[in-house]
Amino acid sequence: HGAAELDEMGAEALPRRTPAPAWLPTAKGEEGDFCLRSSDCSAGLCCARHFWSKICKPVLREGQVCTRHRRKGTHGLEIFQRCQCAEGLACRLQREHGPADASRLHTCQRH
């Protein structure tokens, strides 16, 4: 009957509805922690793919390079996703002074 006892003990300790693995702390994830969705991460972080898992990564600040998705279909293939730009910032082509297509870098810029 050992298993039944354990089950009763465990039932109180764990809230029923959380499917999260045991190693996932109940606290919000810090940068580099595993996550399932952005709500698992602390403020200022988002949940993005990193190799074959997902981790909390910082939301992009002004001037940081961002990913511009031209075709929606390519989104799922990224191994290293970036977060979106922070509130009030948009991902725009950086105006460089060099040749027209020198960098093609998109950065987070104020609206």
Backbone hydrogen bonds in HBPLUS format (Angstrom, degrees):
<---DONOR---> <-ACCEPTOR-->    atom                        ^
c    i                          cat <-CA-CA->   ^        H-A-AA   ^      H-
h    n   atom  resd res      DA  || num        DHA   H-A  angle D-A-AA Bond
n    s   type  num  typ     dist DA aas  dist angle  dist       angle   num
A0005-GLU N   A0001-HIS O   3.39 MM   4  6.77 158.2  2.44 154.5 160.0     1
A0006-LEU N   A0002-GLY O   3.18 MM   4  6.46 167.7  2.20 153.9 156.8     2
A0007-ASP N   A0003-ALA O   2.96 MM   4  6.17 157.9  2.00 149.0 155.4     3
A0008-GLU N   A0004-ALA O   3.04 MM   4  6.36 155.7  2.10 149.7 155.2     4
A0009-MET N   A0005-GLU O   3.02 MM   4  6.36 162.9  2.05 156.5 161.0     5
A0010-GLY N   A0006-LEU O   2.83 MM   4  6.04 166.2  1.85 159.1 162.9     6
A0011-ALA N   A0007-ASP O   2.97 MM   4  6.05 144.9  2.09 146.1 154.5     7
A0014-LEU N   A0010-GLY O   3.12 MM   4  6.28 154.6  2.19 157.5 162.1     8
A0024-LEU N   A0021-PRO O   3.01 MM   3  5.60 160.9  2.05 118.1 124.3     9
A0029-GLY N   A0040-ASP O   2.72 MM  11  5.93 176.5  1.72 150.3 149.5    10
A0042-SER N   A0029-GLY O   2.84 MM  13  5.50 156.8  1.89 154.6 147.6    11
A0033-ASP N   A0030-GLU O   2.96 MM   3  5.57 164.2  1.98 143.3 144.4    12
A0032-GLY N   A0056-CYS O   2.82 MM  24  5.25 170.0  1.83 145.9 147.7    13
A0056-CYS N   A0033-ASP O   2.81 MM  23  5.54 147.0  1.92 151.9 162.8    14
A0035-CYS N   A0054-LYS O   2.97 MM  19  5.66 149.6  2.07 134.7 135.1    15
A0040-ASP N   A0037-ARG O   2.87 MM   3  5.64 162.6  1.90 123.7 129.6    16
A0041-CYS N   A0038-SER O   3.00 MM   3  5.45 160.2  2.04 112.9 119.3    17
A0045-LEU N   A0042-SER O   3.14 MM   3  5.73 140.9  2.30 140.1 139.2    18
A0059-VAL N   A0044-GLY O   2.78 MM  15  5.40 169.9  1.79 140.9 139.6    19
A0046-CYS N   A0057-LYS O   2.71 MM  11  5.41 155.8  1.76 155.9 163.2    20
A0057-LYS N   A0046-CYS O   2.75 MM  11  5.41 164.3  1.77 160.1 164.1    21
A0048-ALA N   A0055-ILE O   2.95 MM   7  5.67 169.6  1.96 157.2 154.2    22
A0055-ILE N   A0048-ALA O   2.96 MM   7  5.67 156.2  2.02 160.7 154.1    23
A0081-GLN N   A0049-ARG O   2.96 MM  32  5.16 163.9  1.98 140.5 145.7    24
A0050-HIS N   A0053-SER O   2.82 MM   3  5.57 172.4  1.82 151.2 151.1    25
A0053-SER N   A0050-HIS O   3.23 MM   3  5.57 166.8  2.25 130.7 130.6    26
A0051-PHE N   A0079-ILE O   2.99 MM  28  4.87 136.0  2.19 127.2 137.6    27
A0060-LEU N   A0084-GLN O   3.10 MM  24  6.11 156.5  2.16 150.3 150.5    28
A0086-ALA N   A0060-LEU O   2.83 MM  26  5.58 145.1  1.95 160.5 155.5    29
A0064-GLN N   A0061-ARG O   3.07 MM   3  5.70 163.6  2.10 139.0 140.4    30
A0063-GLY N   A0108-CYS O   2.76 MM  45  5.18 174.4  1.76 147.7 148.7    31
A0108-CYS N   A0064-GLN O   2.90 MM  44  5.64 147.0  2.01 149.9 159.1    32
A0066-CYS N   A0106-HIS O   2.83 MM  40  5.52 159.3  1.88 130.9 136.4    33
A0074-THR N   A0071-ARG O   3.26 MM   3  5.98 153.7  2.33 119.1 124.0    34
A0075-HIS N   A0072-LYS O   3.16 MM   3  5.74 160.5  2.20 118.5 124.3    35
A0077-LEU N   A0074-THR O   3.05 MM   3  5.55 153.5  2.12 116.0 124.1    36
A0089-LEU N   A0086-ALA O   3.07 MM   3  5.71 148.6  2.17 144.8 144.2    37
A0090-ALA N   A0109-GLN O   2.70 MM  19  5.31 164.1  1.72 154.1 156.9    38
A0109-GLN N   A0090-ALA O   2.79 MM  19  5.31 164.3  1.82 149.2 152.7    39
A0092-ARG N   A0107-THR O   2.96 MM  15  5.58 169.5  1.97 154.1 150.5    40
A0107-THR N   A0092-ARG O   2.80 MM  15  5.58 152.4  1.87 163.8 158.9    41
A0094-GLN N   A0105-LEU O   2.74 MM  11  5.68 169.8  1.75 167.4 166.6    42
A0102-ALA N   A0099-PRO O   3.06 MM   3  5.17 169.5  2.07 120.9 120.1    43
